[in-house]
Amino acid sequence: MDTYPSTNVLDILRLLGNLIGKFLQSPRSFNAKVVLTNWLKGLTINYKSENVILDFLLKKVLLVSGRDLSAHILKEAPSSQGYIEGTLKKKGMSYLAPEALTISHDEQWQRLRPYNEKVLCIGAKHHYQQAFLNQIHRAFSKAVSSIAEIRQCMGIAMLGIVFGENVAPLSLIEDIQVLFSMVGNPIKRMLVGKREQERRAKFYASLRQLWKESELSHQPSLLSMAHHLKPEADEEELIEQIPHWMFTFTGSGTDLLVRSLALISSHPEVLQRVQDEINQQGSLEQPSTIAQLTYLEACVLETGRLYPPVTLTFHVAPGGDVFENRQIPQGMDILHFFPLMQRDLAAHPSADVFLPERWLDATHSVDIPDSNLFLKGARTCPGKDLILFVCKSAIAILLEQQKLRVSSNQLAQKPLPLYFPEKDIRFHTQLNH
């Protein structure tokens, strides 16, 4: 049985040539991610296949840019009889939390997945939604003027939501960012990993203490809720679920928030519609108001399609698989690469355009085929509803109360750039106007 087409040495040399050529041509504007993405796109065109085996001589990886194969892989729960976390993903995440849900499968996943879903309230408004909204208002009560300041505000909101108000030390905001930066960077883990072992030890010592204290706490928080819902599992295993809850705020959540603000601000007609929607609803201090901001939510989801905070993920089929008469090699790392999947101009000519309206169509939902913002199937992010609530609330506060605008010349163009132009965005406020 045939498998997918594979690259050769000439393809690799072509990539190296493109990288060197683009750098020499324009060192200041050089973007290796753009060169790599265009190279991958070229491979799918040249080999007439959305899925291609990348042969790097010492390692082979199956590139998945086709939505059908992606949906097939993500559909079922992680299982050693089907698909589990990739070896690269396992090695990275194990540095921070070896028992994390994102790298579990089989019986462990079946045990931890319902626990995470109940704590995070997937598919419904959170039981502590009002208290969480209060924490978001508290965190964003002061003006911000940079991505770093917004990330710090999201960190403060995270501490209040995960642990309770004024319970956890502010140092945990920096700790989780530093430790999570190691997850996707094997070179960094090798060079400074040992130096950060002391930080990791202190970080987990703090988590264990906070976990113990929260058992008798009446504060509305994820941690206090976790105690009421904890399954028959090792306590350390449950504690290792916490870091991912934390980093979603200061990592991917902050990226999604800032990028949404920038795209909204860079499109005057979109900004006006968002402002009108906010003004037509009730107080931003009420969760019911946030729930009614459907166009703002469409803007966030469209941002996640265009500029996903997480651009790739790895899986592996331990026993191999067959999909549409193509063999998937056993044990080979499988790379889901979302920028290709979500910017497919052949399937959607408007894929490079910011169109929040596409999410208001009755046929679309958070699980729209064109977006992997929250993954798919059984692996759908259990915190998707909570982080959408947090992002919508923070954006509404920043736009309406802080009068903040985060704009970019590049984001006002058509088509939009392939990757978010972070260096091009500008912060400004209209409070004094």
N, C-alpha and C positions, 0 to 999 in steps of 0.2 A: 504494500500500500504506500502511496506517495505521501511525503510529508511536505512542509512548506519550503519554498525556495530559499537558498542560502547565499549569503554574500561571499566574496572571495577577496584575495589580497589586493586586487586592483581597487575594489571599493574602499578598503581601509586607506590605501594610499591616496585615493581621491579625497577622502575626508581630511587627511593630514594636510594635503595640498590646499584645500579650501580654507582650513584654519589659518595656515601660514599666510596665504594670499590675502585674505580679508584683514588680517592683523597688519600686514605691511601696507596695505592700501589705506587703512584708516585706523590707526592705533587707538585714538580717543573714543571712537564710536564702535569699536570692535565688541561684538557680543557672541561669545562661543556658543551659547544656548541657541541662538538663531541659526548659526551655521550648522550645528548638529541637527536641529529640527528640520531644516531644509534638506539636509543630507538624508535623513530618515524618510522624509516625504518622497525624495527622488528615488530611493530604493523601492518603495511601494509602487511607484510608477514604472520604473524600469523592469521590475520583476512581475509586474501585473498582478500583484497580490497585496492585500491590506496587511497581511501578516507575513513576516520575513524572519528567517533565522539569521541572527548577527553572529558571524564567525570571527571572533577576535583571537584566533589561533589557540590561545591558552584557555579560552572559555567561550561557550556558545550560549546565546540568549535568544529566546523567541520574542520578537517584537510583535505586540498586538495593537493594531490601530483600527481593526474592524469591530464595529459595534456588536455584530452577531456573536463572534467568538468571545468577546469580552463579557457579554451578557450570559453566555453559557458557563463561563468560568466562575462568575460571581453569583450565579443563581442559587446554588446549593450551599448548605452550611459547610465550613471547612472540615474536610475529612481526609484521612490518609488513603481512603478508597477513591477519592476524587481529587480535589485541589486543596492545598494548604499554603501557608505563608512561604514565600521564597526564602532561599538561604541567605541572600543579602539582607532582606528585611529582618529575618530572624537574628542575624548577627548584630545588626544595628540597634534594634529595639531592646535586645537582651542586655545591652550595656546599661540601660535605664531601668527596665522593668521586665525581667525574664518571664513573669507570669501574666503579662498584659494580655487583654482580650485580643488585641490586634495580631498577636502571634501565637494564639492558641488554636487548637483543633480537637476533633473527636470529643471525648467525654469532658475534657476541661472546658472546651468552648460551649458545650451544651449546658454546663453548669454556670459559667460566668456570663454568658450572653443574656439570659433572662434577668439576672441580677443587675447588670448595667442598664437594661431597658427599663426596669422598674425604678431604679434610682434616678435616671435621667428623664423618665416619663415620655418615651418615644410615642409619637402618634397622638399626643394629647397635651393640653396645657399642664404645666407643672403644678403640683399641689402647693408649692411655695412661691408661685409666680409673683404675687404681690410683694412679698419680702425681697425677692430677687430684683424686681423693678426698683425698689427703694435703694438697693445696693448699687444699681447702675446709675441712678440719679446722684447718689452720693459720690461715686467715683468720677463722674463727669461734671461735677459742680463748678470746676475751675476751667478757665480758657486754656486751650491747647494750640500749639503752633508747629508741631512736627510729628512725624510718625513715632518717634521715640516717646513723646509725651502721651500720645494715644495708647501706645503699648503699655505704658505705665498705668494709665487709667484702667485699661482692661485687666491689668494685673490686680489692681485694687478691687475691681468688681469681682474678679475670680476669687480672691481671698474671702470676700464676704459671702459669695454664693456657695463656694465649696466648704468653707470652714465655719462661717458665721461672722457677724460684725465684730471687728476689733478682737479677734481670737488668735489669728495666725500672725507671725512676724512678717514684716515687709520684705525681709531678706529672701523669703521663699520665691518672690517674683523673679529676682535675678537668678536664683539657684535653678529653677525649672528651665529657664531659657538657656543657661550655660550647659546644663546637663543634656537637654534635648538637642542642642546643636551638635552633640557628639553622635547622635543616632544615625544621621544620614551622611556622616563624614568619616569614613574609615581611616583616612590619613590623619585627621585630627585626633581620633581615638588612639592611634598608634603613637603620635608625637606627645600629646599632653594627657592622655587617658589616665596614667598613673598619678599625675599631679592633681587630677580632679577626684581621685578616690576619696580623699578626705572630705571634700565638699559633698560627695554622694552619701557618705556615711552620716554626716551631720544632717543632711536633707532627710534621710529616712528615719533618723532618730527623732526629728521634729514631727514627721508624719505619724510615727508610732505614738508619740506623746499626744498629739492632737486627736488621733483616733481614740485613744483611751479616754481623754477628757470629754469627747463629744458623746460618749455613750450615755451620760447622765444629763447632757445639755438639752435644753428646750428651745434652743435657737433654731430657726428654720434654715437648714443648710443641707447640702448634698450628703455631708458626712453624718449628720444626725439621722437623716432618712436611711442611709446605708445600714445603720445599726438596726433599724426596725425591719429591714428586708433581707438581712444577710442570710445566705444559704448555709448549709452544712459544708463549710469549707475552711481551709486553713486561714487563720487571721492574716498572716503575712501575704497570702495570695490576694486577699481582698484589698489590703493596703496598697498593693502594687497596681491596682486599677486607678488610684487617685492621680498619679502623675499625668496620665493622658487627659483626664478631666481638666487639669490645671493648664496644660500646654495648649489646649484648644483655644483658650482665651487669649493668651499672650502670643501664640504662634499663628495658626491658620485663621483664627477668629479675627485677630487684629488685621491681618492681611486682607481678609474679605471686607472688613469694615472700611479700611482706608481706600481700597480700590473702588468700592461702591460709591463712596463719597466723591472720589475723583471723577468717575464716569458720570455721575449725576450732575455735578457742578460744571462739567465740561460740555454738557448738552442743555442749553437754556430751556428748551421746551420740556425736557424731562424734569429739570429742576422746578419749573413752574408747576407742573402737574403734581410733583411730590409735595411741594409747599401747599398747594390747594387741598390735597388730600389730608395733610396734617391739620390744616386750619378748619376743615369741615368736621373733623372728629372731635372727641371730647378731650379731657385733660390727659397729658402725656404721663401723668402719675397713675393712671388707671390701666391695668393689663388689657381690658376690653378695647381701649383705644388702640393699643399696639396691634391687637389682633385684626383690627379693621383696616390697617395700612397695607392693603393688598397690592397696590401699585408699587409702593416702596419695597415690599417683599419681592415683587417681580424684578425690580432693579437689582436687588442683591443676588437673586438666582441667576439673572443674566450676566452679572459680573463674574459669578463663579463659573459660568460656562466659558466666558472669554478669557478670564485670568484665574484659573483654579489655583488656590493656595497650595494644593498638593498636585504636582504635575505627573507623578508616576507612582506605581506600586508593583510589587513583585509577588508572584505565586509560583507554585510548582506542582506538577502531577506526579506523585511518587511512583505510581504504576503506569504512567502514560495514559493516553486517552485517544479517542477518535472523534473528530467533529467534521461533519459534511465530507466524509470520505478522505479526510486528511489526518495523518497520524501526528499526534503531539508526543514528542519524545519523553520518556520517563526520566524524571530527575532533572530536567533542564529548567533553568530559571526562565520564567515568563514575565516579560516586561509590558505592563499596561502603560501606554504613553498617551495621556489625555489631550495635549495640545493638537495632535493630529486628529484624534477622534472627534473633538469638539469644534474644530475649525474646518470641517469637511465641506469645501465649496462645491464639490460635485453633487453632494446630497442636498445642500442648502446654499444657494447663491448668496444669501445674506449672512452667512456664518461669520464674516469678519465685521459685522455691523452691530452696534449696540441697540437692540430692539427689545426692551422690557415687555412690550405688548405680546410677544410670542408666548409669554408665560401666563397670560390672562385667558388664552384660548382654553375652552372647556376640555379639549383633548390632551392638554398638557398638565403636568403636575411637577412636584419636586423630583420625581423620578423620570423626567423627560429623557428620552433615549439619547439626546444630544449632549447631555451633561453627566459628569461623574463627580459632581461636587460632594455628594454624600455617598458615593459608590452605589451599588445596586444589589437587588435580591436579598439573600440572607445576610449579606455583609453590610447592608445599609448602616450608616453611622447611627448608633443609638442616641447620640446627643444632637441630632440634626434640628429637632424642634426647639430645643433649649438655646442653641447657639444662634439660630435664626431670630428668636425672640430677643436675645441680647444685642445682636447686631442692629436689628430694626429699632430697638429702643434707643441705643446709643446714637445712631444716625439721626433719628428724629430730634433728640436732645441737642445734638451739635448743630443741626441745620436751623432749628426753630429758636432755641434758647441761646445758643452761643453764636448764631448767625455765621457759622464757619463755612468756608468754601475751600475745597481742595481741587484745584483745576490744573489742566495740562493742555498745552497746544497740540501735542501728539494725539491725545485722546479725543480731540475735537475733529480729527481728520477721518476720512473714509478712504480705504479700509483702515481699521485700527491696527496698530503694531502688534506683532505676534506675541510679544511679552510686555508686561506692565512696565511703562517707562518711569520708574521710581525717581530717577534723577531729574525728570522734567516737571514734576508736580510742584505746585506752589500753594502755600497756606495763606489765607487772608480772611479777615472778619469784617462784617458790615455793622458791628455794634455801634460804631461812632458815626455812621452815615445817616 
